Every structure is written in C-alpha cells, then in structure tokens.
Amino acid sequence: MEEILAQIVEKISSYNIVNNLYPGILFVYVLKIMFGTNLLSNNWFENLSIFYFVGMVLSRIGSIVIEPVMKKIKIIKYAPYQDYVEASSIDPLVDTLSETNNTYRTLLSTFICAFVYKLGASINEVCLKNKITFLQENKDWILLTVLILLFVFSYVKQTSYVRKRVESVLKRKNIDN
C-alpha cells in the first residue's frame, strides 16, 4: 500500500496540489470549523481522497461556473488562446502566472461554495420547519445530477483546450517548415 501511495504522490504535480488538494483541505476544514459539518474519518487515506475530490470539484466549479460568469460581466478578459500558447513558449513565466491565476479562481470558488453551503443549510432548516421536505428527500439525486453536469461541462471544456493546443502546435510546426 505504501508503494502505491508513493507512486501516486510522485505523479501529483504541484498544480494538482495547489488547485485540488489545498482547496479541498481548506473547504473541508471551513465546513468543520465554521459550520460544524465534519466530512473527515479516522482513515488518513480516505481523508486525502476526500480532500482531493472536493478540491477537484471546487476547481471545476471555478472553471465551469465562476470563470464564465466573470467573463460575461466583464470582470476578467483572457488573451486569445493562440497568443497564450505563443507567449508561454517564449516565456515560461506565463504558465506560472496562469497557474497562480487558476489557484485564485479555485480559492474564490472555495469561499463561494462555503457561502452557498451555509445558505443551503439555512434554507433547508426553514424548509424542514415548514415541513417542505423535497430537498432533504432528494438531496442525493440533486448532488449526483449536479456533479454529473459539472464534469460533463468540464470534460467538454478540457477537450476544447486540448484540441486548440494541438491545432496551435501544428500551426506553429507548419509555419516553421
């Protein structure tokens, strides 16, 4: 088991630690400390898995929900992807800045999700007091549906990035030849 864990840890990039593991740890502890919701077990491997998965979900929410909203309301504006690829091939600092940018987006997602969790818990309390139990009775279905949709959109977005990157590399190769 320790060998398997060592191999897994070896393959985890700094990007995955900063954008998946750290926000997952932060979110789980925010839920525990601020709201009294404990997702932790006595098994460190389970906890590590929970941290990583929660962080991945937070990262995807940042990418699929928060980023498009911020683009739509014109708070942020990205450089065209072709320009990004060209600039990052010239200056490696561009990739580092992009990674830091994604970290901030994921942390923003972390705190927005904590806020939404608290809001949802408050609404749930009101519903239970008024004997409206639909959310409580269907929370598992709702959560699964949201996760499926989140990762469908994430997959589509990532596939688009890969395709754009391949096109950019091939275009650059053709220009060089």
RARACOR-V300810 format. One line per field, one symbol per residue. phi: phi as a letter, one per 40 degrees, with the letter a starting at -180 (. if undefined). psi: psi as a letter, one per 20 degrees, with the letter a starting at -180 (. if undefined). burial: b if it has 24 or more other C-alpha atoms within 12 Angstrom, else e. Layout:
phi = ???
psi = ???
burial = ???
This chain:
phi = .cccccccccccccccccbbcdcccdccccccccbgcbccbcbcccccccdccdccccccccccbcdccccccgcbaccdddccccccccbcccccccccdccccccdddccccccdcccccccccccccgcbdcccbcccccccccccdccccccccccccdcccccccccccccc
psi = ghgggghghhiprhghghiggghgggghhgggghijooiqajohgggggggggghgggghgghhggghghggjkhqpqqqgghggghhhgoihggghgggghggghhggghghgghgggghgggggghhjkojggghjhggggggggggghghgggghhgggghggggghghghhh.
burial = eeeeeeeeeeeeeebbbbbbbbbbbbbbbbbeeeeeeebeeeeeeeebbbbbbbbbbbbbbbbbbbbeeeeeeeeeeeeeeeebbeeeeeeeeeeeeebeebbbbbbbbbbebbeebeeeeeeeeeeeeeeeeeeeeeeeeeeeeeeeebbeebeeeeeeeeeeeeeeeeeeeeeee
